[in-house]
């Protein structure tokens, strides 16, 4: 079968005639298996253009048909089908286009489970993934956020109830024993020593205040145990209890907590 394109005095675009050529061949019963035009293995049309006059005819290259010596062979794609991201369980046919790791590929042959990035014989690279761009400039500082909710209470790692004689009430204590409490050389002074943890986030309260009495208590040196060297507590943390009625140091029972 021959299609003469000489009517206009110039060669016309081949791709635009693909559908018309196939329709003509079907009607005329040209004897060509339509399943192989375009090629089922390459998804391409193959045509022969006469070197003299420019007449075009489409051939079944997959069936072994070839152009004559007086013709020039040309091929063109039937078009591509975008299939999205490549998936190992999907079967792809020639002309299917997939993406993988930022690059796009077109299938050259039928395959299943063949990674485009690692098999150039099955897939052709259409567009490679671009390089990572330069880091942008730092944006403007945002507005100050709202105040957050109050956090949960900390977990006590140690606590004790200490009598006015410096004795620990073990039933009301955790991780603190008599060995950790030492009476100072003067009234109202108690040394906190040899703890098994780093003292921090300490809270103290006078036992008398809980019993309705009038007393107060302070703690010093807990952030840097070893810095206190007064009242007979050389190198230890110090707790001092007071009698509020006369603001004098006095031996008072007290409670102490350490939180994480």
SULPE-V271490 format. One record per pair of residues at least 12 apart in sequence whose ideal C-beta (glycine too) atoms are under 7 Angstrom apart, sorted by the first residue. I is the first residue (numbers start at 1). GAP is how many residues later the second one is. If there is no record, write none. Layout:
# SULPE-V271490
I|GAP + I|GAP
This chain:
# SULPE-V271490
1|24 + 1|27 + 1|29 + 1|56 + 2|53 + 2|55 + 3|18 + 3|52 + 3|53 + 3|54 + 4|51 + 5|49 + 5|50 + 5|51 + 6|47 + 6|48 + 6|49 + 11|43 + 14|33 + 14|42 + 14|60 + 14|62 + 15|61 + 18|27 + 21|37 + 22|15 + 32|28 + 33|27 + 33|30 + 36|24 + 36|26 + 36|27 + 37|21 + 37|23 + 38|40 + 39|22 + 39|23 + 40|22 + 41|21 + 41|53 + 41|68 + 42|52 + 43|34 + 43|35 + 43|51 + 43|52 + 44|31 + 44|32 + 44|33 + 44|34 + 45|13 + 45|30 + 45|31 + 45|33 + 46|13 + 46|15 + 46|27 + 46|29 + 47|12 + 47|27 + 48|19 + 48|20 + 48|23 + 48|25 + 49|22 + 49|23 + 49|25 + 50|20 + 50|21 + 51|19 + 51|20 + 51|21 + 52|18 + 77|18 + 78|17 + 79|16 + 80|15 + 80|17 + 80|26 + 81|14 + 81|15 + 81|16 + 82|15 + 83|13 + 83|14 + 83|15 + 84|14 + 84|15 + 85|13 + 85|14 + 85|15 + 86|12 + 86|13 + 86|14 + 86|30 + 88|25 + 91|19 + 91|21 + 92|15 + 92|18 + 92|19 + 93|14 + 93|17 + 94|13 + 94|14 + 94|15 + 94|16 + 95|12 + 97|29 + 98|18 + 100|16 + 100|17 + 101|16 + 101|28 + 102|27 + 103|14 + 103|22 + 103|24 + 103|25 + 103|26 + 104|22 + 104|23 + 105|18 + 105|19 + 105|20 + 105|21 + 106|17 + 106|18 + 106|20 + 107|15 + 107|16 + 108|14 + 108|15 + 108|16 + 109|13 + 154|47 + 154|105 + 154|106 + 155|104 + 155|105 + 156|18 + 156|101 + 156|102 + 156|103 + 157|18 + 157|40 + 157|101 + 157|102 + 157|103 + 158|16 + 158|17 + 158|18 + 158|39 + 158|100 + 159|14 + 159|15 + 159|17 + 159|97 + 159|98 + 159|99 + 160|13 + 160|16 + 160|96 + 161|12 + 161|46 + 161|94 + 162|19 + 162|28 + 162|91 + 162|92 + 162|94 + 163|90 + 164|87 + 164|88 + 164|89 + 166|15 + 166|16 + 166|17 + 166|24 + 168|13 + 175|21 + 179|15 + 180|12 + 180|13 + 180|14 + 180|15 + 184|47 + 184|48 + 184|49 + 185|46 + 185|47 + 186|45 + 186|46 + 186|63 + 187|62 + 187|63 + 187|64 + 188|52 + 188|53 + 188|54 + 188|61 + 188|62 + 188|63 + 188|64 + 189|42 + 189|43 + 189|44 + 189|49 + 189|51 + 190|49 + 191|42 + 191|45 + 191|47 + 192|44 + 192|45 + 192|47 + 193|43 + 199|23 + 199|26 + 199|38 + 199|59 + 200|22 + 200|23 + 201|57 + 201|58 + 202|17 + 202|20 + 202|54 + 202|55 + 202|56 + 203|54 + 204|13 + 204|15 + 204|35 + 204|50 + 204|51 + 204|52 + 205|12 + 205|49 + 205|50 + 206|35 + 206|46 + 206|48 + 207|45 + 207|46 + 207|47 + 207|48 + 208|44 + 208|45 + 214|30 + 214|31 + 215|26 + 215|27 + 215|28 + 215|29 + 215|37 + 216|26 + 216|28 + 217|22 + 217|23 + 217|24 + 217|35 + 217|37 + 218|22 + 219|20 + 220|18 + 221|16 + 221|17 + 222|15 + 225|12 + 239|15 + 239|17 + 241|13
